[in-house]
Amino acid sequence: MSMDGAGIGSAPKRARTRLAIDVGGTFTDVFVLDSDGNQTVAKVPSTSNPIDAIMNGAEAANIDWHDVELFTHGTTVATNALITRNFKPAAMVTTKGFRDVLEIGRGTREDPWDAYKEGTPPYVRRRDRFVVGERINYRGEIIEPLDEDQAREVARILKKRNVTAVAVCFINAYVNGVHEQRMAEILAEELGPDIAITTSHETHPEIFEDDRFSTTVANTILAPIIRPYARDIDRRTTEAGYEADVLLLHSGGGVMTPATAEKYAARLAASGIAAGAIASKYFAELCGYSNAIGLDMGGTSADISLAENGHLRTTDKWEVDWGHPICFPSIEVLTIGAGGGSISWLDKAGSLRNGPQSAGSVPGPACYKAGGTEPTNTDANIILGRVGTTLAGGKKSLDRDAALTAMHKIADPLGLDLVEASLATLRVANANMADAVRLISIARGHDPRDFALVAFGGAGPLHGVDIARELNIPVVIVPPNPGVTSAVGCMLVDVQHDVTQMFFQDAASADPADIETAFKGLEQEGRNRLERDGVAAKDMTFQRFVDMRYRGQWRSLAVPVPGQVKSMDEALAIFHDEYEKAHNFRREDFPVEIYRLTVRAIGVTPKPSFPKVEVDRNGKAVPKGTREVWFHGQSAPMTTNLYDRENLPAGVTINGPAIIDQLDSTTVIPPGDVAYIDEWLNIQIKLGAA
């Protein structure tokens, strides 16, 4: 990575600070690490303009932008735009006869048993989808030339409609994009240079038109939103004194510059949740665990991720709205409606449910006394004594009596007392999260007993041990400052681009020389993208993957290919192993075909070095007091020691039951478990070790 001029990681010699900011829907989290290893955290309310929250967060952390050598940033701007469908005027141009591909999709339903449930409409309305005459066959041969008169007529109509972005999606363009490229040129001539024009063969050059069209459209409609955002954050940080590139976290677990974000705007649609997954893997590795399950539980949702042997699970197909896939590579994160503000309620059959409805931050749980009247997980925790009457270091007061009043809505119909109703509320919430962990672990062929659970977010440490016990996970890790862990993840990533090419051949008979030639071409494209991002040649690395499948299938598995391709034997062996792990089935005597080649181009950024803290084996854990706390399986409350996290030296061991209060969260250690403060200031909880 270049450090001697403008570009990624470059900064004046006086620079000493690395800054990471994750903008969420409720709070903006700030993490600062200086060259001496000192860490600073801050939390400020998010604002309608996220860049204002970024600047406010930097101010709250006493940041001088002149001293910042590296600024990385996770954002929900793209995600929120897709959820709210708050788009600027956009259009799509496609091949005659394919206007309704977005509507038809895969011809499936979100709920196959509900014939009346309507799917979510496409991001571009039918009246804004136009067709022109052209046709290229599956071999890339031109069957019908592009009708340029029709193309210019479409462009004139779009100009009258004042569109800000256009997606060009022609059938079979993935194998020959010449018609799409010409259509884009005509649109640029007629509409001017300020219109965002996206072609499918550049965005997602793969065979399935539904996936390709949908990804291109998502990228197109987000471009007019991300372009001014990226330029504005670059301008404002520069005016404040920052001299290097702003690095924006994308869904694949890498970062990109504002210029690249304008071209691949849809990659920002899973920015924030990727940061938490990256951080959970990192903290697990500090503690010596290469297998980790991340539990990021906030106020509204819980995000579950999995890393095996130091590698996060990824997916090449995901969606914000069901039926509208985005096929950029993304860290696989399973999100469910389970957070501190998740509401406990009774269904029509009288069964207890929890979430996905949430009280959010406004009005919030009943105990916030801000207008909320429904019982939530936070209300249950305060009734059970797991949470005290203050949060955020005393900045927020909680009303236990209000929580008790709200819990009557659950307790009375079920004939339970308030403690029983609160325990039941948490049991249902924990069961929901445990089921989500099962989906991302057991359902993928992983045994949770081989993993550590990293619990973070404001509510994660409250529930982590109960979920781990449900799944027989032996250890729970709580990072320091768990409420800002996602911001830490923003600081741990590299510049990353994924470049793909379709490659349909039988794996056993494919010529390794042809595969090697294709890989070299993809690596050159990746190198070009990294150079545009300002990455020096010495900081570039390239990873190769071959997507394969059994003949006749359409789902494929990505297999890593180390070094030069001389034979496919090793890749085939890995494919059979991975297929068996994913589907509990293998058939080595059946033909395997290559589907796609991928190169991951990585530009290595400077990484923070988190200093160890001297361990004091003779240190004392002095409680600040006690509280009566209810735990699952206990017939009476237990007198429980309370500790301040800041006053616990590294090396201290605490026998449960115990409550450890931190500035932005509370860690619960049930009876029978043991917590240890390690040299990285993580809390490691060994289940059943007392």
C-alpha positions in Angstrom: 0.0 0.0 0.0 1.4 3.3 -1.0 2.3 5.5 2.0 4.3 8.2 0.3 1.7 10.2 -1.6 -2.0 10.7 -2.2 -3.9 7.4 -2.2 -5.2 4.8 0.2 -3.3 4.8 3.5 -1.3 7.9 2.5 -1.1 10.7 5.0 1.4 13.3 6.2 4.1 12.0 8.5 2.5 13.6 11.6 -0.6 11.3 11.2 -1.0 9.1 14.3 -4.7 8.2 14.4 -6.8 5.6 12.7 -10.5 6.2 12.7 -13.5 3.8 12.1 -17.1 5.0 12.1 -20.1 2.7 11.6 -23.4 4.6 11.0 -26.4 2.7 12.2 -30.1 3.5 12.1 -30.2 4.6 15.8 -26.6 5.3 16.8 -23.3 6.1 15.1 -20.4 4.2 16.6 -16.8 5.6 16.7 -13.6 3.7 17.3 -10.2 5.4 17.4 -6.8 3.8 17.7 -3.7 5.9 17.9 -0.1 4.9 17.2 0.6 4.3 20.9 -2.2 1.7 21.0 -4.6 3.9 23.0 -8.3 3.2 22.2 -11.1 5.7 22.3 -14.8 5.0 21.7 -17.8 7.3 21.2 -21.5 6.9 20.5 -23.7 9.7 19.1 -27.2 9.7 17.7 -27.5 9.1 14.0 -28.9 12.0 12.0 -31.0 12.3 8.8 -27.8 13.2 7.0 -25.4 10.4 8.0 -22.4 12.6 7.2 -23.5 15.0 10.0 -23.4 12.0 12.4 -19.9 11.1 11.2 -18.6 14.6 11.8 -20.4 14.7 15.2 -18.9 11.4 16.2 -15.4 12.5 15.3 -16.0 15.6 17.4 -17.2 13.5 20.3 -14.1 11.5 20.1 -11.9 14.7 20.0 -10.6 13.9 16.5 -8.3 16.3 14.7 -8.8 15.2 11.0 -5.2 16.5 10.3 -3.9 13.6 12.5 -6.0 10.9 10.9 -4.0 8.5 8.6 -6.8 6.1 7.8 -10.6 6.5 7.9 -12.9 3.6 7.2 -16.6 3.8 7.3 -19.6 1.5 7.3 -23.0 2.9 6.3 -26.7 1.9 6.0 -27.4 4.5 3.3 -27.9 2.0 0.5 -29.7 -0.5 2.7 -32.2 2.1 4.0 -32.8 3.3 0.4 -33.8 -0.2 -0.7 -36.0 -0.8 2.4 -37.8 2.6 2.1 -37.7 2.6 -1.8 -36.8 6.2 -1.7 -35.3 6.4 -5.2 -34.7 9.1 -7.7 -36.3 8.6 -11.2 -34.7 5.6 -13.0 -35.3 3.5 -16.0 -34.3 0.3 -17.7 -33.6 -0.6 -21.3 -33.8 -4.2 -22.4 -34.1 -6.5 -25.4 -37.6 -6.6 -27.0 -39.5 -9.5 -25.4 -37.7 -9.3 -22.1 -39.4 -6.3 -20.5 -41.0 -8.4 -17.7 -38.0 -10.5 -16.5 -37.9 -8.5 -13.3 -41.6 -9.2 -12.7 -41.4 -12.9 -13.5 -38.2 -13.6 -11.6 -37.7 -17.3 -10.8 -41.5 -17.8 -10.8 -41.4 -18.7 -7.1 -43.2 -17.3 -4.0 -41.8 -16.2 -0.7 -44.6 -18.3 0.9 -45.4 -21.2 -1.4 -48.6 -22.0 0.6 -50.1 -18.5 0.3 -51.5 -18.0 -3.2 -52.8 -14.5 -2.4 -49.6 -13.0 -1.0 -48.3 -10.5 -3.5 -44.5 -10.3 -4.0 -42.7 -7.0 -3.7 -42.8 -5.0 -6.9 -39.6 -4.5 -8.9 -37.4 -1.4 -8.1 -38.2 -0.1 -11.6 -41.9 0.2 -12.6 -43.0 -1.4 -15.9 -43.8 2.0 -17.4 -40.2 2.9 -16.9 -38.8 -0.3 -18.6 -38.2 0.2 -22.3 -37.3 -2.3 -25.1 -35.2 -2.0 -28.3 -34.6 -4.4 -31.1 -31.4 -6.4 -30.8 -30.4 -10.1 -30.3 -27.2 -11.9 -29.4 -27.3 -15.7 -29.1 -25.8 -17.9 -26.4 -22.5 -18.1 -28.3 -22.1 -14.3 -28.4 -23.0 -14.1 -32.1 -25.0 -11.2 -33.3 -28.4 -12.4 -34.7 -30.1 -9.0 -34.9 -28.1 -5.8 -34.8 -29.0 -3.1 -32.4 -31.7 -0.8 -33.8 -30.1 2.5 -33.1 -33.1 4.5 -34.3 -35.2 2.8 -31.6 -32.3 3.3 -29.1 -32.3 7.1 -29.7 -36.1 7.3 -29.5 -35.9 5.6 -26.1 -33.2 8.0 -25.0 -35.3 11.0 -26.1 -38.3 9.7 -24.0 -36.0 9.2 -21.0 -34.7 12.8 -21.3 -38.2 14.1 -21.2 -38.8 12.1 -18.0 -35.8 13.6 -16.3 -34.4 10.2 -15.3 -31.2 10.2 -13.2 -30.1 6.6 -13.9 -30.6 4.0 -16.6 -29.9 0.2 -16.4 -29.0 -1.4 -19.7 -29.9 -5.2 -19.6 -29.8 -7.1 -22.9 -30.2 -10.8 -23.1 -27.0 -12.8 -23.4 -24.9 -9.7 -22.9 -22.8 -11.6 -20.4 -21.0 -13.3 -23.3 -20.9 -10.3 -25.6 -21.6 -6.8 -24.3 -21.1 -4.9 -27.6 -24.8 -4.0 -27.9 -25.1 -2.9 -24.3 -21.9 -0.8 -24.7 -23.3 0.9 -27.8 -26.7 1.6 -26.1 -24.8 3.2 -23.2 -23.0 5.4 -25.6 -26.2 6.6 -27.2 -27.8 7.3 -23.8 -24.7 9.3 -22.8 -24.9 11.3 -26.0 -28.6 12.1 -25.6 -28.9 12.5 -21.8 -25.5 14.0 -20.9 -22.6 13.0 -18.7 -24.4 13.4 -15.4 -26.8 10.4 -15.9 -25.7 7.2 -14.2 -25.7 4.5 -16.8 -25.0 0.9 -15.8 -24.6 -2.1 -18.1 -25.3 -5.7 -17.0 -22.2 -7.2 -18.7 -20.0 -4.9 -16.6 -22.0 -5.2 -13.4 -22.7 -9.0 -13.2 -21.5 -10.9 -16.3 -23.4 -14.2 -15.6 -25.9 -16.3 -17.4 -29.1 -16.1 -15.4 -30.9 -13.0 -16.7 -33.1 -12.6 -13.6 -30.0 -12.4 -11.3 -28.1 -10.2 -13.8 -31.0 -7.8 -14.5 -31.9 -7.5 -10.8 -28.4 -6.9 -9.7 -27.9 -4.3 -12.4 -31.1 -2.5 -11.6 -30.3 -2.4 -7.9 -26.8 -1.0 -8.7 -28.5 1.6 -11.0 -31.1 3.0 -8.7 -28.6 3.3 -5.9 -26.0 5.1 -8.0 -27.8 8.6 -7.8 -27.9 8.1 -4.0 -24.4 6.9 -3.4 -22.7 9.2 -5.9 -23.5 12.5 -4.0 -23.0 10.7 -0.6 -19.6 9.5 -1.5 -18.5 12.8 -3.0 -19.9 14.8 0.0 -18.2 12.7 2.6 -14.9 12.9 0.6 -15.3 16.7 0.4 -16.2 17.3 4.0 -13.5 15.2 5.5 -11.0 16.8 3.1 -12.1 20.3 4.2 -11.7 19.1 7.8 -8.1 18.2 7.2 -8.1 14.5 6.2 -5.7 13.9 3.3 -6.1 10.3 2.3 -9.0 8.4 0.7 -12.2 7.6 2.6 -12.6 3.8 2.6 -16.2 2.6 2.4 -16.9 -0.9 3.7 -18.8 -3.1 1.2 -20.8 -6.3 1.6 -18.0 -8.6 0.6 -15.9 -7.7 3.6 -13.6 -5.3 1.9 -13.4 -1.5 1.4 -13.5 0.7 -1.7 -12.9 4.3 -2.4 -15.7 6.8 -3.2 -14.9 6.7 -6.9 -15.4 2.9 -7.0 -18.5 3.1 -4.8 -20.2 5.3 -7.5 -19.7 2.4 -10.0 -20.7 -0.5 -7.6 -23.2 1.3 -5.4 -25.2 -1.9 -4.6 -22.2 -3.4 -2.8 -22.8 -1.0 0.0 -26.3 -2.5 0.7 -24.9 -4.8 3.4 -22.1 -2.6 4.7 -22.8 -2.4 8.4 -23.6 -6.0 9.2 -20.4 -7.1 7.3 -18.3 -5.1 9.8 -19.7 -7.0 12.8 -18.9 -10.3 11.2 -15.4 -9.3 10.5 -14.8 -8.0 14.0 -16.3 -11.2 15.6 -13.8 -13.4 13.6 -10.9 -11.1 14.6 -11.7 -11.2 18.4 -12.1 -14.9 18.3 -8.7 -15.3 16.7 -7.1 -13.1 19.3 -8.5 -15.6 21.9 -7.1 -18.6 19.9 -10.3 -19.7 18.2 -10.3 -20.1 14.4 -14.0 -21.2 14.4 -16.4 -18.5 15.6 -20.1 -17.7 15.5 -20.8 -14.0 15.7 -23.9 -12.8 17.6 -24.5 -9.1 17.1 -27.6 -8.2 19.0 -28.7 -4.6 19.0 -32.0 -2.8 19.8 -34.0 -4.2 16.9 -32.3 -7.2 15.3 -29.7 -9.9 15.8 -27.1 -10.6 13.1 -25.6 -14.1 13.1 -22.4 -14.9 11.2 -20.0 -17.9 11.0 -16.2 -18.2 10.5 -14.6 -21.6 10.0 -10.8 -22.1 10.0 -10.5 -18.3 10.0 -12.7 -17.8 6.9 -16.1 -16.1 7.0 -18.9 -17.8 5.1 -19.8 -15.9 2.0 -22.7 -15.9 -0.4 -23.0 -14.7 -4.0 -26.7 -14.1 -3.8 -28.7 -12.1 -1.2 -31.5 -9.7 -1.1 -33.0 -6.8 0.9 -36.5 -7.3 -0.7 -37.5 -10.9 -1.3 -37.4 -11.8 -5.0 -35.0 -9.1 -6.0 -31.5 -10.7 -5.7 -28.3 -8.8 -5.5 -25.5 -11.0 -6.8 -22.4 -9.3 -5.6 -20.3 -11.5 -3.2 -21.3 -10.8 0.4 -20.4 -12.1 3.9 -23.3 -14.4 4.8 -25.1 -12.9 7.8 -28.5 -14.2 9.0 -30.6 -11.4 10.4 -33.7 -12.0 12.6 -36.0 -9.6 14.5 -34.5 -10.2 18.0 -33.1 -7.2 19.9 -33.4 -5.4 23.2 -36.5 -3.6 21.9 -38.2 -6.7 20.4 -41.8 -6.9 21.7 -43.2 -9.9 23.5 -46.8 -10.7 22.4 -49.5 -13.4 22.2 -50.7 -14.8 18.9 -54.3 -15.6 18.2 -53.8 -19.1 19.7 -52.5 -17.6 22.9 -48.9 -18.6 22.4 -46.1 -16.4 23.5 -44.1 -14.8 20.7 -41.1 -12.4 20.6 -40.4 -10.0 17.7 -39.9 -9.3 15.0 -41.9 -6.2 16.0 -39.7 -3.8 17.9 -40.2 -0.7 20.0 -37.0 0.6 18.5 -35.4 3.6 20.1 -38.6 5.7 19.8 -40.7 5.1 21.8 -38.4 2.3 23.0 -39.0 -0.3 25.7 -41.5 0.6 28.5 -38.7 1.1 31.0 -37.3 4.0 28.9 -40.4 6.0 29.9 -40.5 7.6 26.4 -44.0 6.5 25.4 -43.5 2.7 25.0 -46.1 0.5 26.6 -45.4 -2.9 25.2 -43.2 -5.5 27.1 -39.8 -6.0 25.5 -36.7 -8.0 26.1 -35.1 -5.0 27.9 -38.1 -4.8 30.2 -37.8 -8.5 31.0 -34.1 -8.1 31.7 -34.6 -5.2 34.1 -37.4 -7.1 35.9 -35.1 -10.1 36.4 -32.3 -7.9 37.7 -30.0 -8.6 34.8 -30.0 -4.9 33.9 -29.7 -2.1 36.4 -31.7 1.1 36.4 -29.2 3.0 34.3 -27.5 2.6 30.9 -24.7 4.2 29.0 -22.6 5.0 32.1 -25.5 6.6 33.9 -26.7 8.8 31.0 -30.0 6.9 30.6 -32.3 6.1 33.5 -34.6 3.1 33.4 -37.9 2.7 35.2 -38.4 -0.8 36.6 -42.0 -0.1 37.6 -42.9 0.8 34.0 -41.5 -2.5 32.9 -43.5 -4.3 35.5 -46.7 -2.6 34.3 -46.0 -3.5 30.7 -45.2 -7.2 31.5 -48.8 -7.6 32.9 -49.9 -7.7 29.2 -48.2 -11.1 28.9 -48.4 -12.4 32.5 -52.1 -11.9 33.1 -53.5 -13.8 30.0 -51.0 -16.7 30.6 -51.7 -16.9 34.3 -48.0 -16.2 35.2 -46.5 -14.0 37.7 -44.3 -11.1 36.4 -41.0 -13.0 36.9 -42.3 -16.1 35.2 -43.5 -14.0 32.3 -40.1 -12.2 32.0 -38.2 -15.5 32.1 -40.6 -16.9 29.4 -40.0 -13.8 27.3 -36.2 -14.3 27.3 -36.6 -18.0 26.8 -38.6 -17.4 23.6 -36.1 -14.7 22.4 -33.2 -17.0 23.1 -34.9 -19.9 21.2 -35.4 -17.7 18.2 -31.7 -16.7 18.1 -30.6 -20.3 18.8 -32.6 -21.4 15.8 -30.9 -18.8 13.7 -27.5 -20.1 14.8 -28.6 -23.6 13.9 -29.5 -22.4 10.4 -26.1 -20.9 9.8 -24.2 -23.8 11.5 -25.9 -27.2 11.7 -27.8 -26.7 8.5 -24.5 -25.9 6.8 -22.8 -29.0 8.2 -21.0 -27.4 11.1 -21.1 -28.6 14.7 -21.6 -25.6 17.1 -19.6 -27.4 19.8 -16.5 -26.8 17.7 -17.0 -23.0 17.8 -16.7 -20.1 20.1 -19.7 -17.7 20.4 -18.7 -14.0 20.1 -21.5 -12.0 21.7 -21.5 -8.2 21.0 -23.8 -5.3 20.3 -25.6 -3.6 23.1 -27.7 -6.7 24.0 -25.5 -9.6 22.9 -23.6 -10.1 26.2 -26.9 -10.3 28.0 -28.1 -13.3 26.1 -24.9 -14.9 24.8 -24.4 -17.5 27.5 -28.0 -18.7 27.4 -27.8 -19.2 23.6 -24.4 -21.0 23.9 -25.9 -23.3 26.6 -28.8 -24.2 24.3 -26.4 -25.2 21.5 -23.6 -26.7 23.7 -21.1 -24.1 22.6 -18.3 -24.3 25.2 -17.1 -20.7 25.4 -18.5 -17.2 25.0 -16.3 -14.2 24.1 -17.4 -10.7 24.9 -15.1 -8.1 23.2 -14.2 -4.9 25.0 -16.7 -2.1 24.2 -19.1 -4.6 22.6 -21.5 -1.8 21.6 -19.0 -0.4 19.1 -17.6 -3.8 17.9 -18.9 -3.2 14.3 -16.9 0.0 14.1 -13.8 -2.0 15.0 -14.6 -4.3 12.1 -14.5 -1.4 9.7 -10.8 -0.9 10.6 -9.8 -4.5 9.9 -10.5 -4.8 6.2 -8.7 -4.5 2.9 -9.6 -3.0 -0.5 -11.3 -5.8 -2.3 -12.8 -6.5 -5.8 -14.3 -9.7 -7.1 -14.0 -10.2 -10.8 -15.8 -13.1 -12.5 -16.1 -14.9 -15.8 -18.4 -17.7 -17.0 -16.5 -20.8 -18.0 -18.7 -23.8 -19.0 -16.5 -26.9 -19.3 -16.2 -30.4 -18.0 -13.8 -30.3 -15.1 -12.1 -33.5 -15.9 -11.4 -32.6 -19.5 -10.9 -28.9 -19.2 -7.5 -27.7 -20.5 -5.5 -26.2 -17.6 -3.8 -23.8 -20.0 -7.2 -22.3 -20.9 -8.2 -21.9 -17.3 -4.8 -20.3 -16.5 -5.2 -17.8 -19.4 -8.7 -16.9 -18.2 -7.4 -16.4 -14.6 -4.6 -14.1 -15.9 -7.1 -12.0 -17.7 -9.3 -11.7 -14.6 -6.2 -10.8 -12.5 -5.3 -8.0 -14.9 -8.9 -6.6 -14.6 -8.5 -6.8 -10.8 -5.1 -5.1 -11.0 -6.6 -2.3 -13.1 -9.4 -1.7 -10.5 -6.9 -1.7 -7.6 -4.7 0.8 -9.5 -7.7 3.1 -9.9 -8.1 2.9 -6.1 -4.6 4.0 -5.6 -3.2 0.7 -4.4 0.6 0.2 -4.9 1.7 -3.0 -6.8 3.5 -4.3 -3.7 0.2 -4.3 -1.7 -1.8 -6.3 -4.3 -2.7 -10.0 -3.7 -5.0 -12.2 -5.8 -7.0 -15.2 -4.8 -8.4 -17.6 -7.3 -11.7 -19.6 -7.1 -13.4 -22.1 -9.4 -17.1 -22.6 -9.1 -18.1 -26.2 -9.8 -21.2 -28.3 -9.7 -22.4 -31.8 -10.6 -23.5 -32.0 -14.2 -27.2 -31.1 -14.5 -27.3 -28.9 -11.4 -27.5 -25.1 -11.4 -26.2 -24.3 -7.9 -22.4 -24.3 -7.7 -19.7 -24.3 -5.0 -16.7 -22.1 -5.0 -13.4 -24.0 -4.6 -10.1 -22.1 -3.9 -7.3 -22.7 -6.4 -3.8 -22.0 -5.0 -1.3 -20.8 -7.6 -0.9 -21.8 -11.2 -3.5 -24.2 -12.6 -1.7 -27.3 -13.7 -4.4 -29.9 -13.0 -8.0 -29.9 -11.7 -7.4 -33.0 -9.5 -6.9 -31.0 -6.2 -9.8 -28.7 -6.9 -12.1 -31.7 -7.6 -11.1 -33.3 -4.3 -11.9 -30.1 -2.4 -15.2 -29.8 -4.3 -16.4 -33.3 -3.3 -15.5 -32.6 0.4 -17.2 -29.2 0.4 -20.3 -30.6 -1.3 -20.6 -33.4 1.2 -20.3 -30.9 4.1 -23.0 -28.7 2.6 -25.4 -31.3 1.4 -24.4 -34.6 3.2 -23.9 -36.2 -0.1 -21.0 -36.8 -2.6 -20.7 -38.8 -5.8 -17.1 -39.0 -7.0 -18.0 -41.1 -10.0 -20.4 -38.5 -11.4 -19.1 -35.8 -13.9 -18.4 -32.4 -12.5 -18.5 -29.2 -14.6 -16.9 -25.8 -14.2 -19.4 -23.0 -14.0 -17.5 -19.8 -13.3 -14.0 -18.5 -12.5 -13.5 -15.8 -9.9 -10.5 -13.7 -8.9 -10.5 -11.8 -5.7 -8.2 -8.8 -6.0 -7.1 -7.5 -2.6 -5.3 -4.3 -1.8 -3.8 -4.6 1.6 -4.4 -1.7 3.9 -2.4 -0.9 7.1 -3.9 -2.9 10.0 -4.2 -1.7 13.5 -2.1 -3.4 16.2 -4.1 -3.9 19.4 -1.7 -3.9 22.4 -1.8 -6.6 25.0 -2.4 -5.7 28.6 -0.2 -7.1 31.3 -2.0 -10.0 33.0 -2.1 -9.9 36.8 -2.9 -13.4 38.1 -3.1 -12.1 41.6 -5.5 -9.3 40.7 -8.7 -8.9 42.7 -12.2 -8.6 41.3 -13.8 -6.2 43.8 -17.6 -6.0 43.4 -19.3 -2.6 43.4 -22.3 -4.1 45.1 -24.9 -6.9 44.8 -28.3 -7.3 43.3 -31.0 -10.0 43.4 -31.0 -11.6 39.9 -33.2 -14.3 38.5 -31.6 -17.0 36.3 -33.1 -19.7 34.2 -33.7 -22.9 36.1 -33.5 -21.2 39.5 -36.5 -21.3 41.9 -35.5 -18.1 43.6 -33.4 -15.0 42.8 -29.7 -15.2 43.6 -27.6 -12.6 45.3 -25.3 -11.6 42.5 -22.1 -9.6 42.6 -21.9 -6.6 40.3 -18.6 -5.5 38.7 -17.5 -2.5 36.7 -15.7 -3.6 33.6 -13.2 -0.8 33.8 -12.1 -1.9 37.3 -11.4 -5.5 36.4 -7.7 -6.1 35.7 -6.6 -8.6 33.0 -6.0 -12.0 34.5 -9.0 -11.9 36.9 -11.3 -14.9 37.1 -14.9 -14.5 38.2 -17.2 -17.3 39.3 -20.8 -16.9 38.3 -23.3 -15.7 39.1 -22.0 -12.3 38.3 -23.0 -9.2 36.3 -20.3 -7.1 34.6 -21.4 -3.6 33.6 -19.8 -1.8 30.7 -20.4 1.6 29.3 -22.5 0.3 26.4 -23.7 -3.1 27.5 -24.0 -5.6 30.4 -22.5 -9.1 30.5 -24.4 -11.8 32.4 -22.5 -14.8 33.9 -25.0 -17.4 35.2 -24.2 -19.7 38.1 -21.9 -22.5 37.3 -19.9 -20.6 34.7 -16.5 -18.9 35.0 -15.4 -15.6 33.3 -11.8 -14.7 32.6 -10.4 -11.3 31.5 -7.7 -12.0 29.0 -4.7 -10.0 27.8 -6.8 -8.4 25.0 -9.4 -7.3 27.5 -12.0 -9.8 26.2 -14.3 -11.5 28.7 -14.0 -15.2 28.1 -16.8 -17.2 29.7 -16.3 -21.0 30.1 -19.6 -22.7 30.4 -20.0 -25.2 33.3 -16.4 -24.5 34.4 -17.1 -23.5 38.0 
